[in-house]
Amino acid sequence: MRKERVVIIGSGPAGMAAALYTARADLKPVVIVGNQLGGQVSLTHEIENYPGYLHLGGAELVDKMKEHSEHFGAEYIWDMVTEVDFSKGSPFIVKTQQETFSADSVIVTIGADPRKLNIKGEAEYTGTGVSYCGTCDGFFFRGREIVVVGGGDSAIEEALFLTRFATKVEVVHRRDSLRAGVALQKRALSNPKISFIWNSEVKEIHAGEKNIVNGITLYNNVTGETTHKPTQGVFIFIGHDPNSKVFADQLAMNENGFVITDDRYRTNVDGVFAAGEIQDEIWKQVATSAGQGVSAAMSAIHWLGEHSDSLQNLDTIAEAGD
């Protein structure tokens, strides 16, 4: 069993920002990467809304953040967390596929994944016309005609936002009425750039040269009719699924599975913190996740300082037992 001061679960912007701050505090954090270094941002073709950078590729930002935190002593481990035990308090047990860690403090930054349509062309063309973030990618669709999939608040909010760039936004919804709030519906229905394709589902996404999206296959679930529709972009907003199953019965969560934290990013377990999209249902931006990771790290640093005597006594007892 490896004994560590701080274990960070997840390697997105929140996790790497937390790694930087805890590393600079000489806590030598261990970051358990998960299945994708950088999380969703690593798949983003270009970022234009991260402070200080006019143009920045997602993979490039991930490399810079990792290098920065490693410079101060953070360690990245390519592994997946399979089980945790927070029930007995610090030190906490974090098990991965290959190792078991004993951690004085844990920062959970494992994120949330956009819900997928799971159709042909979706994964293949993500980043070349398929997107899950209008705020991130809307600018790249200036002057184009695009499709938004979904009918809830997030779908309609993003559709309205995308009208700043696209010449036409068509909302594809599998029902004949929206689930979004009344105020949002009124704004969307009165927007001349927005139209609706009701009772329909996207069954396939098509692309042409350089894998640039150029159309979709639509299925009308009332008539059974299948049609091809040209489009220059597909934005999918059918919800997010937090990666919180491994923390079931360990951390308090809301009805949607997002970890509940206070204003200092403390969870219900003393010494365990959470940041980024695992606890953020609203903003879901690279910059906000990084800021939340910094805040969680600073809280963890203060917590470890306040509990240094008791944790040192536990270490002494453990060493004596060994």
PLY file of the C-alpha trace (Angstrom):
ply
format ascii 1.0
element vertex 322
property float x
property float y
property float z
element edge 321
property int vertex1
property int vertex2
end_header
0.00 0.00 0.00
1.38 3.39 -1.01
1.14 6.13 1.59
0.52 9.61 0.15
-0.40 13.02 1.50
-2.78 13.86 -1.36
-4.38 11.65 -3.98
-6.23 13.41 -6.80
-8.78 11.29 -8.64
-9.12 12.57 -12.21
-6.86 14.51 -14.55
-9.04 17.16 -16.19
-8.42 20.90 -15.72
-9.66 20.76 -12.11
-7.40 17.84 -11.27
-4.31 19.31 -12.89
-4.89 22.72 -11.28
-5.27 20.99 -7.90
-2.07 19.05 -8.64
-0.17 22.28 -9.35
-1.21 23.95 -6.10
-0.68 20.92 -3.86
2.65 20.24 -5.55
3.80 23.81 -4.92
2.86 23.24 -1.27
5.39 20.36 -1.33
2.68 17.73 -0.81
3.84 15.61 -3.77
0.33 14.81 -5.01
-0.44 11.66 -6.95
-2.88 12.15 -9.82
-4.76 9.06 -10.95
-5.36 9.88 -14.59
-8.34 7.68 -15.46
-9.15 6.71 -19.04
-8.23 10.06 -20.66
-5.53 12.50 -19.60
-7.16 15.92 -19.54
-10.69 14.58 -19.75
-13.04 16.20 -22.27
-10.79 19.19 -22.94
-8.17 16.92 -24.53
-10.69 16.22 -27.32
-11.43 19.90 -27.97
-9.90 21.03 -31.25
-9.31 24.65 -30.23
-9.98 26.76 -27.13
-10.42 30.52 -27.41
-11.94 31.35 -24.02
-9.16 30.32 -21.65
-7.67 33.52 -20.15
-4.33 34.45 -21.63
-4.59 32.44 -24.84
-6.17 33.63 -28.08
-5.73 30.23 -29.72
-4.95 27.04 -27.86
-5.56 23.42 -28.75
-7.13 21.27 -26.06
-4.33 18.71 -26.18
-1.76 21.51 -25.99
-3.37 22.95 -22.85
-3.40 19.51 -21.25
0.30 19.06 -21.97
1.13 22.49 -20.54
-0.87 21.92 -17.35
0.64 18.50 -16.78
4.19 19.75 -17.39
3.61 22.70 -15.05
2.42 20.55 -12.15
5.10 17.90 -12.73
7.75 20.61 -12.52
6.77 21.12 -8.87
6.57 17.42 -8.03
3.16 16.07 -9.04
3.11 12.43 -10.16
0.68 11.14 -12.81
-0.34 7.50 -12.76
-2.16 5.98 -15.74
-4.70 3.87 -13.87
-8.39 3.67 -13.04
-9.95 3.92 -9.57
-12.05 0.84 -8.84
-12.96 1.34 -5.19
-12.64 3.85 -2.35
-13.16 3.64 1.39
-13.82 6.97 3.07
-15.88 5.47 5.91
-13.17 5.44 8.59
-11.87 8.95 7.95
-8.30 9.89 7.15
-6.21 8.13 5.98
-8.52 7.21 3.11
-8.19 4.10 0.97
-8.15 4.47 -2.82
-7.87 1.28 -4.86
-6.99 1.23 -8.55
-6.64 -1.58 -11.03
-2.96 -1.91 -10.13
-2.34 -0.38 -6.69
-3.83 0.59 -3.35
-3.20 4.03 -1.87
-3.54 5.33 1.66
-4.13 9.08 1.43
-4.27 11.70 4.15
-6.52 13.78 1.86
-8.37 13.15 -1.39
-9.47 15.60 -4.08
-12.11 14.20 -6.42
-11.98 15.73 -9.90
-13.21 12.81 -11.96
-15.64 14.93 -13.99
-18.82 14.23 -15.90
-19.34 13.05 -19.46
-21.84 14.48 -21.94
-24.55 11.95 -22.59
-24.05 10.44 -26.03
-26.48 9.53 -28.78
-24.36 6.44 -29.45
-24.91 6.57 -33.20
-22.65 6.06 -36.19
-20.44 9.07 -36.90
-20.78 10.64 -33.45
-17.46 9.55 -31.99
-15.66 9.62 -35.34
-16.49 13.27 -36.05
-16.26 14.76 -32.56
-14.09 17.84 -33.00
-14.76 18.11 -36.76
-18.41 19.11 -36.59
-19.81 17.23 -33.60
-19.68 19.16 -30.33
-21.09 19.03 -26.81
-20.29 22.64 -25.87
-21.68 25.66 -27.66
-19.74 28.11 -25.50
-16.50 26.29 -26.33
-17.01 25.75 -30.06
-19.72 28.13 -31.25
-17.29 30.64 -32.74
-15.98 28.03 -35.17
-19.46 27.77 -36.74
-19.80 31.43 -37.62
-21.90 31.81 -40.78
-22.91 28.13 -40.86
-26.17 26.21 -40.57
-26.18 23.82 -37.64
-28.34 21.37 -35.72
-28.90 21.19 -31.96
-30.11 17.90 -30.50
-32.20 18.03 -27.32
-35.19 19.75 -25.78
-34.27 20.60 -22.20
-32.93 23.80 -20.64
-29.32 23.21 -21.67
-30.24 22.45 -25.28
-32.36 25.59 -25.65
-29.87 27.80 -23.81
-27.10 26.58 -26.11
-29.30 26.97 -29.20
-29.95 30.59 -28.27
-26.25 31.15 -27.64
-25.32 29.59 -30.98
-27.50 32.07 -32.88
-24.73 34.59 -32.21
-22.61 32.69 -34.73
-24.71 30.40 -36.91
-27.01 31.70 -39.61
-29.56 28.99 -38.83
-30.07 26.71 -35.81
-32.47 23.78 -36.14
-33.43 22.04 -32.92
-34.10 18.32 -33.28
-36.31 16.95 -30.50
-37.76 13.48 -30.16
-41.02 14.81 -28.75
-43.59 17.33 -30.02
-42.94 19.84 -27.23
-39.92 21.11 -25.32
-38.95 20.21 -21.76
-37.16 23.53 -21.26
-38.56 26.22 -18.99
-41.34 28.44 -20.29
-39.17 31.58 -20.49
-36.53 29.77 -22.54
-39.17 28.30 -24.82
-40.63 31.72 -25.54
-37.22 33.14 -26.40
-36.39 30.25 -28.69
-39.77 30.15 -30.43
-39.59 33.87 -31.15
-35.99 33.81 -32.41
-35.96 34.06 -36.23
-32.76 32.03 -36.47
-34.21 29.03 -34.62
-36.55 26.42 -36.09
-37.67 23.02 -34.80
-37.79 19.48 -36.13
-40.29 17.68 -33.90
-40.77 13.97 -33.14
-37.41 13.22 -34.68
-34.17 11.49 -33.77
-30.71 11.69 -35.30
-29.71 8.18 -36.38
-26.40 8.86 -38.13
-23.94 11.70 -38.67
-22.22 12.04 -42.03
-19.02 13.79 -43.08
-17.12 14.58 -46.22
-13.56 15.62 -46.92
-11.27 15.74 -43.85
-14.12 14.24 -41.79
-15.94 17.59 -41.72
-19.61 17.04 -40.86
-21.96 17.67 -43.78
-25.24 15.96 -42.90
-27.40 13.76 -40.66
-29.92 10.98 -41.05
-33.21 11.83 -39.34
-35.90 9.37 -38.23
-39.44 10.60 -37.59
-40.74 8.47 -34.72
-44.38 9.22 -35.60
-44.41 8.58 -39.34
-41.47 6.18 -39.45
-39.95 8.21 -42.27
-36.15 8.45 -42.65
-34.62 11.49 -44.38
-31.19 12.95 -45.03
-30.57 16.52 -43.90
-27.52 18.59 -44.84
-25.92 20.44 -41.93
-22.52 21.88 -41.08
-22.51 21.05 -37.40
-24.22 18.89 -34.79
-24.38 20.08 -31.17
-25.63 17.44 -28.74
-27.19 18.51 -25.42
-29.08 15.62 -23.88
-27.57 15.83 -20.41
-24.41 14.94 -18.51
-23.61 11.84 -16.50
-21.26 12.45 -13.54
-18.59 9.80 -13.08
-19.64 9.28 -9.48
-20.64 5.60 -9.29
-17.40 4.62 -7.58
-18.31 6.99 -4.71
-21.80 5.56 -4.11
-22.56 5.37 -0.36
-19.29 7.23 0.28
-20.02 10.85 -0.70
-23.26 12.82 -0.53
-24.74 13.46 -3.98
-27.77 15.24 -5.38
-30.56 13.51 -7.27
-28.56 13.69 -10.50
-25.47 12.04 -9.05
-23.30 15.16 -8.71
-21.17 15.34 -5.56
-22.38 17.97 -3.09
-19.78 20.45 -1.83
-19.83 23.62 0.23
-18.29 26.97 -0.73
-14.81 25.63 0.07
-15.30 22.50 -2.06
-15.53 20.28 1.01
-17.64 17.15 0.70
-19.58 15.57 3.55
-16.44 13.57 4.43
-13.89 15.60 6.39
-10.66 15.65 4.38
-12.23 14.79 1.04
-12.76 17.60 -1.47
-14.33 17.75 -4.93
-13.99 20.15 -7.85
-14.85 20.50 -11.51
-17.71 18.85 -13.31
-18.14 16.08 -10.74
-19.82 18.75 -8.59
-20.58 21.51 -11.12
-23.87 21.03 -12.97
-24.01 24.57 -14.32
-20.89 26.10 -15.87
-18.80 23.23 -17.25
-15.99 25.43 -18.58
-12.26 24.78 -18.64
-11.55 28.02 -16.77
-14.20 27.46 -14.08
-13.05 23.87 -13.54
-9.44 25.02 -13.16
-10.49 27.66 -10.65
-12.51 25.14 -8.69
-9.52 22.80 -8.65
-7.36 25.59 -7.23
-9.94 26.30 -4.52
-10.26 22.62 -3.58
-6.48 22.31 -3.43
-6.15 25.33 -1.16
-8.84 23.91 1.11
-7.00 20.59 1.21
-3.70 22.34 1.99
-5.30 24.22 4.91
-7.03 21.06 6.13
-3.80 19.08 6.13
-2.07 21.89 8.03
-4.81 21.96 10.67
-4.66 18.17 11.11
-0.90 17.69 10.80
-0.40 16.58 14.43
-3.13 13.94 14.42
-2.09 12.62 10.99
1.55 12.43 12.12
0.47 10.41 15.18
-1.41 8.00 12.92
1.69 7.57 10.79
3.78 6.84 13.88
1.29 4.21 15.05
1.20 2.63 11.57
5.00 2.51 11.35
5.19 0.91 14.78
2.69 -1.71 13.65
4.80 -2.45 10.60
0 1
1 2
2 3
3 4
4 5
5 6
6 7
7 8
8 9
9 10
10 11
11 12
12 13
13 14
14 15
15 16
16 17
17 18
18 19
19 20
20 21
21 22
22 23
23 24
24 25
25 26
26 27
27 28
28 29
29 30
30 31
31 32
32 33
33 34
34 35
35 36
36 37
37 38
38 39
39 40
40 41
41 42
42 43
43 44
44 45
45 46
46 47
47 48
48 49
49 50
50 51
51 52
52 53
53 54
54 55
55 56
56 57
57 58
58 59
59 60
60 61
61 62
62 63
63 64
64 65
65 66
66 67
67 68
68 69
69 70
70 71
71 72
72 73
73 74
74 75
75 76
76 77
77 78
78 79
79 80
80 81
81 82
82 83
83 84
84 85
85 86
86 87
87 88
88 89
89 90
90 91
91 92
92 93
93 94
94 95
95 96
96 97
97 98
98 99
99 100
100 101
101 102
102 103
103 104
104 105
105 106
106 107
107 108
108 109
109 110
110 111
111 112
112 113
113 114
114 115
115 116
116 117
117 118
118 119
119 120
120 121
121 122
122 123
123 124
124 125
125 126
126 127
127 128
128 129
129 130
130 131
131 132
132 133
133 134
134 135
135 136
136 137
137 138
138 139
139 140
140 141
141 142
142 143
143 144
144 145
145 146
146 147
147 148
148 149
149 150
150 151
151 152
152 153
153 154
154 155
155 156
156 157
157 158
158 159
159 160
160 161
161 162
162 163
163 164
164 165
165 166
166 167
167 168
168 169
169 170
170 171
171 172
172 173
173 174
174 175
175 176
176 177
177 178
178 179
179 180
180 181
181 182
182 183
183 184
184 185
185 186
186 187
187 188
188 189
189 190
190 191
191 192
192 193
193 194
194 195
195 196
196 197
197 198
198 199
199 200
200 201
201 202
202 203
203 204
204 205
205 206
206 207
207 208
208 209
209 210
210 211
211 212
212 213
213 214
214 215
215 216
216 217
217 218
218 219
219 220
220 221
221 222
222 223
223 224
224 225
225 226
226 227
227 228
228 229
229 230
230 231
231 232
232 233
233 234
234 235
235 236
236 237
237 238
238 239
239 240
240 241
241 242
242 243
243 244
244 245
245 246
246 247
247 248
248 249
249 250
250 251
251 252
252 253
253 254
254 255
255 256
256 257
257 258
258 259
259 260
260 261
261 262
262 263
263 264
264 265
265 266
266 267
267 268
268 269
269 270
270 271
271 272
272 273
273 274
274 275
275 276
276 277
277 278
278 279
279 280
280 281
281 282
282 283
283 284
284 285
285 286
286 287
287 288
288 289
289 290
290 291
291 292
292 293
293 294
294 295
295 296
296 297
297 298
298 299
299 300
300 301
301 302
302 303
303 304
304 305
305 306
306 307
307 308
308 309
309 310
310 311
311 312
312 313
313 314
314 315
315 316
316 317
317 318
318 319
319 320
320 321
